[in-house]
Amino acid sequence: MTPRAARLLASLLPSLLLPPGAVAQDPPAADTAQVQAADITAFTAWLKEYEAGTFRLVKDGSTDEAAVAALDARMAKVAAWNTLEAARMLFAAASVEPKAPGARTSTELVDFYRELQPWRVQALACKHLRAMTSQDVLPWLLAMLNAKGLRAAQPNQDQRNAAAVLRVLAGHPSVEAQLELLRACRAMPSELRVQAVAAMAKNPTLELLPTLLELLRDAEPNVRIAAANAIGEALQPHVDETLGKQPDAATVGLRDQAVEKLEALLLKDTIWQVRSSAAFALAVMRCKAVVPALIKGLEAELGRKKDPWAMDVRLHKILEGLTGQTVVRGSAAPWKAFWAAEGAAFTVRPKPKPGEKPAVADKYEKFFDLEVESDRVLFVLDFSGSMAEPAKLTPRGTGTAGDGGVTAETTKAALVVSELKKLILSLPDGALVNLVVFGDDVRVWREEGGRPALVKLDDESRDDLLGNFLDNLRPSGSTNLYGALDRALEFGDRGLYDKYYAAGFDTLYVISDGAPTAGAVVDKEEIRRRVRERNGLRKVTIHCITFGEQNDMDFLRSMAEENGGRHIHVD
């Protein structure tokens, strides 16, 4: 059959299947309206349950995949109408804050959000909104980025709406959306600018690099972090030598400019989370050009007196991964000597193509299994009642108003949340994290089947952690530090690999403001002894970060030192 005949048959087939004398017609308008009304009614009923906090996506302790699929199908039906009314309904799901019935404490909120999974609901709604093509939808969304309440001091619906719009625009195919993201990166309030940069980095391109490089000088640390992350992701597909990439002259120029700017962050930025994001951005490029910058960054870190996150160890391991060298830690001299001797001849071997046998191992082999210190992190977070006490923070260094002038009034809890948000932003996609929150009792951020989950960082999990979980923590109760440490080290007991986990946590960050006052053990020396004993074979690195004036710093400093970690006190 010829193509023309096939097309003719296809055009005639509907009428051939009709009874004699019948005429083909579009579905009656009344039927279409009836179907649309049914879809809207069903979605409205679900949305009411969701807003009231009675909807659940968890069954028997695990994510109910059938419920997730049913919700996805329900949203798809609404999106298929491709009208502004449908967009408004989906946007409500993307922006509403469900209410936890009767929840008052942090632990109750943790359980509520674990079962409701608002991050998953928001991601599904944004996905369907992004696909809608009605000419009315995008202008309506963009208008919310100019709402009057965006710069208000107190959180409000305008700000929540704008954050949801930015999530929709992440990866949106239209030029208008990308232009609006560029504007938002410069013009919006700080917290929303961070989200705009993160959204723009959803599918970063080389064309965005000039803007991203400019944002590395932004006064807001979180913007610098998000921009650094995006720079690494934008360049990696073009300069990754493990993939055999050989960039042209224009791309080499952009790469070298980015390396220079990221090196400046490594050397000069006083915010350690910013330096961490710069290190990761250089690492993910996987090319020879980043090695000298990393060596300089290591030398700078070794000269710092305060380092809560062992940045020198992190940079040392990145260099080992990139070069295949095994070097004793604690000095930049061996790395400088190595590069002076071999830098000119150093080459990065491409990964073998599918079906090819790998080349004979050489001294650069570790590069193909790049390791960092660390991408398997568990945070033990104090949210006892004392964390509601006021705290004064004198800003110092890059990105702070006055560089040492005005003292900021806040609370210990707000300070912890702010610092933790920077840290989460500085971790790369794919890092495995979880949080143990303690007051009187102990709760885990994410669990599956009654066991703690190793949560892989991506857009959805970051949105949940930064926008839902951390912002809804409420200080209350006593300080059950031992209970939290015991639960955290229980994760390490399972080993690096077993039937529950693909990998285990190797690093703990204990963030607290005071001595233990509740739980099975409150004696500080006994807690130290038990942790040493429990961790003797596990070798989980334990870092401690403390806050406030009444802190028992010696106890937590000693515990960090005894477990391969470091301690920092924030005044």
N, C-alpha and C positions, 0 to 999 in steps of 0.2 A: 504494500500500500504506500502510495506516495505521501510525503508530508502534507501536501495540500489536501488530499483526500482525507487524511486523518483529522485535520483541523475541521473540515466540513462535517465529518461524522460526529465529532465532539460537540459541534454547535447544534446539531440536529437531535442528539441523543435524548435530551430532556423531553422534547416534544414527542419522540418516538415511544417513550415509555408511558405517555399519558393515555387514558382511555379514549376511544374514538369520539371525536367531536369536542373533546376538552381543549381548553386554551391555557397555556402556561402563564402563571401569574407569580408576582412577588408575594411573600408571606403577607397576610393582611396586617395593616397597621395596628389593628386592635390586638392581634396576637403578639406583635413585637412589643407593644406597650405593656402587655400582661407579663411577658417574660422579664422585661426590664424591671417592672415593679416587684416581681418575685425576687430577683437578684438583690435589689436595693433593700427590700424588707429583710431578707436573710442576713445581709451584711450589717444592716443597722442593729439587728438583734445581737449579732456577735459583738459589734463594737461596744454596745452598752455593757455586755458582760465583761469585756476587756477593760473598759474604763473603771468599772466597779471592782476590778481585781478578782473576779470569780472564774475567769477563764484560765485554763492550765494547759501547758504543753509537755507535762511530765506525767508519766504513768509508772507506778512501781519503782520509783527512784531513778528512772532513765527517761531520756527524751522520747516522746511518743511520736515516732516518725509518721505514723498514719495521720495523726492530728495535724502535723506540720504540712503534709501533702494536701490535706483537706482545706486548710487555711490558704495555702498557695492557690488552689483551684478556685476558692471563693473570691480571692482578690483578682484572679485572672478574669473571671466572669464580669466583675465590675469594670475593670480596665478596658475590656473589649468594647464597652459602649462608647469609649473615647470621647466623653463629654466633660465639660467643666464640672458638672455635678458629680460625676464619677470620680474625678480627680480630687474634689474636696473630701469625699468619703475616704479615699485611700490616704490622703494627707493627714486626716485625723488619726489614722492608725500609725502613721509615721512620726507624729509629733506629740500625741497625748501622753500624759504621765499617769499611768494606772495607780489607783489608790490601794494601799495595803489594808484590808479590813482588820481593824483592831491592832495593827502592828505599832509598837511604840519603841522597841529597842533595836539596836543594830542587828542583833542575831535574828530577830523576827523578820526584819527587812531582807536579810541575806536569804533566808528560807523562801520568802515571798517571791523575790526576783528570780531565784533559781527555778522555781516552778512555773512562773509566768513567762520567763524568757523574753522580755520586751525587746532585747537586741535582735532577736530572730524575727519578731513581728515587724519591727522597723525596717529591717533589711528587705523583707519580702515586699512591704509596701513601697519602699523606694525603688526597688527593681521594676515593679509594675508601673509606677509613675514615670520612670525614666523612659519606658517604652511607648508611652502615649504620644500620639502625633497631632492631636487636635491643636489648631492654631491659637486657641484660647488658653491652653494650659500653661505653657512656658511663661508668657507675660504675667499671668496671675502669680506664678511661683516667684518670679524675679521681683515683683512689686513688694513682696514680704521682706526683701533684703534692704528696703528703705523705710521700714516702719519707724514710727516715732520713739518707741520704747527701747530701741536697741542699745542706747547708751545709758539707760537707767542704772542706778547703783544696785537696786535689788532685782533678783531674778524675776522674769515675767514671761508672759506667753509670747510676746513679740520676739524675745530672744530665743525661746524654745522653737518657735516657728522658723526663724532664720537658720538655726542649727539644722533643722530637718531639711530645709531647702538645700543647704550646702551638701547634705548627704545625698540628696536626689541628684544634684549637679555633678557629683563625683562620677566620672565616666560617661556623662551625658554626651550624646553624639553631636549636638548642635554647636555651631560656632558661637552663637549668642551666649550659651551657657559657659563656654570657656572664657569668653571676654568678661563676663560678669564675675567669674572666679578671680580673674586677674585683678579686677577693680577691688573686689572684696579683700584680697590679700593685703592691699595697701590702705583701704579706707575704713574698714570696719573696726569695732572695738577689739581689744587684744584677744580675748578668748575666742571670739568668732573668727578673727584673722587666722588663728591657729587652725581652726577647722577648715577655713578656706584653703590654706596651704595644703593641708592633708587631703582635701578633696581634689585639688589641682594635681596632686601627686598620684592620684589613682591610676592615671595612665600618662606619666610624665613623658615629655618629648624634648628633643634638643632645642626646639624653638622656645621652650619655657625657661631654658637655663639662664638667660640674662636676668629675668625677673627673680628666679630662685637665688642667684648669686647676690643680687641686691638685698634680698631678704636676710642674708647671713649677717647683715649689719643692723638688723632690727633691734630695738630696745627691749623687746619682749623675748625672754629666753626660749619660751615654747615655740615661738615663730622661728627662731634660729634652728631649733631642733628639727622641726617639721621640714624646713627648707633643706637642711643637710640631708635628711633622709631621702627627700625627693631628688636631690642632685645625684646621689649614688644610684638610685633606681633609674633615672633618666639616662645616665651614661653607660651603665653596665651592658646593655645589649649591643652597644657600639664599640666598646673598648675591651671587653672581657677576652683576654688572651687565652684562657682555657677553652674558649669556643673558637679559637683560631681567628679572632677579629683583627683586621688590619685597617684601622681608621684612616680616612683621608686627611689631608692637611687641615681642612677647616675643623674637623672633629677633634684632631689632635690639639688644635689651638684652644677649643672649648675645654677639653680634658685638662690641659695644663693650667688653664685659668681656674678651673674648679679645684684642682689639687692645691694650687697656691692659696686660695681662699680658705679651704678646709684646713690646711696646715696652720694658717693664722689662728683659726679657732683652737686647734690643739695646743698651740703655744701660749695663747694670750687669754682665752675666755676663762673667767673665774667660776663659771657654773659648770660643775663636773658632768652633769647630764648632757650639756651641750658638747663638751669634749668627747663624751662617749659616742654621741650621734655622729660627730665628725670622724671618729675612728672607724665606725661601722660603714659610713659612706665611702671612705677610702677603701676599706676591705672589700666591699661588694663589687668594686670596679675590676678587681682581679687582673691587675696589669702592673708591669714593672715600674711605671712612673710614680706609683704611690709609695714605694718602699722608702726613699729618702725622707719623705714627710713623716712617715710613721716612726722612723728612727729618731728624728728630731722631737717628735711628740713624746716618745719614751724618755728621752733625756730630760725634757721639761718636767714630766711627771715625777721622775726620781728626785727632782729638786724641790718638790712640794712637801710641805709639812703636814697638811691635812688632805686625806684622800679616803673618803668613806667607802669607795667602791673599787679599790685596788686597780686604779686605771693603769698603773705601770705593768701589773700582771696581765691585764687585758691586752695592752699593746704588745707586750713580749710574746704572748701566744699568737696574736695576729701575725707578727713577723715570722714566728716559727712556721706557721701554716703557709705563709706566702713564699718562704725561701727554702723550706725543708731543713733548715739548720736547727740543731739542738744546742742551746747556749745557756749557761748558768745565769739565773736571774740576778737582778740587782745592779746591773751596770749597762750603760749604753755603749761602752767602749768596744766590746766584742762585735757588736752590730756595725759600728762605724768602721772597724777594721775589715770586717767581711765585705762591706759595700765598697770600700776603697780598693780592695783587692779584686773583687769579682763583679762589681756593679756594671762595668762596661760590657762584660761578656754574658751577663745574666740573661737568660731567655726563659720564657714560660712555655711549657709544652702543652699543646692543645689536647683536650680530651679526645679519646678515640671515637671515631664515628660508629654508628650502629653496625655491628657485624665485624668490625676490625678488632684485632687483638691489641691489648694495651702494650705500649712500649716497655722495654726493660726498665725496672725501677731505677731511679737515680736520686741524687741528693735533694731534688726539688719535689719529691713525690707527695709530701704532706700537703702541698698546695691544693691538691684535688679533694682534700677532705678538710677544708678550712675550719679551724676551731677558733672560738673566741671565749673569753672569760667574762661572764658565763652567759649562755643562752638557755639555762634551765634554772630558773630562779623562783624561790618561794619566799614571800614576804610575811613576816609575823608582825601584826599591826596592833598596837595598843589603842583601844578605844574605850578605856575605863572612864569613869566620871571625871577624873582629874584632868583629862584631855580637854575639857570644856573651859579650863582656866585661861585667863588672858595671857598673852605672850607678846613680847616686844622684839621686833626684828630690825636691826640696823642694816640696811642694804649696803652691799659693798661690791665693787667691780662692774664688769661689763653689763650693760643693760639695765642698770638701776638708776632711778632718778637721783641726781646729785652725787652718785658714787660715794656714798658714805655719809650723806647728810641726814635726811629725814628718817626718823625711826617709825616703822609701821606698827600700828596696833592691830592685833589679831588674836586668835586663840591657838592653843597648841594643836587642836584637831585640824583647824583650817590650814595651819602651817604644814602639818604632816601630809594632808591631802594635796596641797599645792606642790610640795616637793616630790611626792609619789607620782603625780601626773607627769611631771617633767621626766622622771625616770622611765615610766612606761612608754612615753613618746620616744625616748632615746633608744629603746630596744628595737631590734630589727624585726620585720615580719618573719614569722616562723619560730621566734623564740618561745619557749615553753614557760608559762608562769602560773602561779596561783597565789591566793592570799588566805592566811589564817588570821581572823579577827578575834580579839579577846577582850572581855571585860570580866564579869563574874564567870561566864562560861565561854566556850570556844566554838566558832563556826568557820566553815570553809566557803570561799566564794563560789566555786563550782564543784559539784560532785556528780558522778554518774553511777547508778547502781549502788549507792551507799558508800562509794569510794571517791577520794579526791581525784579530780580530773587534771591531766596535764593540758592546760589550755594553750593552743597555738595562737599567737598574736596575729591578727589580721584586722581588717577594717571593722568587722562586726564585733569581735571580742574587745577591741579597743573602745568602740562606742559604748559598749555595755559597761566596761570597767570605769571609763572616765566620766561618762554621762549619766549612768544609772547607779552603779554600785557605790563608788566613792562619794558621790554627792548626797547619797541617802544614808550614810553612816551617822549614827548619833551616839555621842559619848554617854556611857552609863555604867554603874556598878564598880566593883573593886578590880584589882589587878591580878588576874589569874595567869601570871607569866609562865609558871611551870606547866600548867595544863596546855598552853599554846605550844611551848617548846616540845613537850612530850608528843603532842599530835604531829608536829612538824617533823620530828626525827623518826616518827613511826613511818612516814613516807619513805625516808631514806632506808629503813630496815628492809624494804622490799627489793633492794638491790638496783643495779643499773637497768636490768631487763627482767621482766617476768610476764606472766599471763595477763596482768592488768595494764601494764604500761609499756610503751615503746621505749621510753627512757626515764630515768629518775632525776630528781632534783639534786644538784651538786652544790648549791649555794643558798644560804638563808640570810635574810636581812631582818634583824630584830629592831623594830622601831618603837621606842617606849619613852615614857617621861618619869618613871619612878620605880621604886623597889616593889617586889611582890607583896600583896596583902591578902590574897585569897588562893584557894586551890589546895591540892593534896600536900604540896610542899611550899613553905614560904621562907624557910631559912636560906639565905643567899648562898652560904658556903655549901650546903647540901645540894642546892640546885646546880651549882658549878660542878660538884663532884659527879652528880648523876649525868649531866650533859657530857662531861669528859668521858665517862665510862660508856655511855650509850653511843657516843660518836667516835670511839677509839678505832673501830674498824670501818665505820662508814666514811670517815674523812670528809664529811660535809663542811664546807667553809662557812663560818658563822661571823657575819659582820654585825656590829651594833651601832645604832644611831640614836642618840638621846637628846631630850629637849628639856628646857626649864632650869630653874635655879635650885630646886630641891632634889635634884637627881642624885641617885647613888651611882656616881660615875665609875668608881673603882670596881665595883662588882661587875658591871657590864663590860668595862674595858678589859678586865681580866678574862672574862668568859670569851670575848672575841679573840684575844691573844692566844688563849689555850686551844682554840679551835681553828687556827690558821687564818683568822680574819683580822679586821681592823675596827677601830672605834673612833667615832667623831661625836663631839658634843655641839649642839646648836644653841647658842645663847638666846 
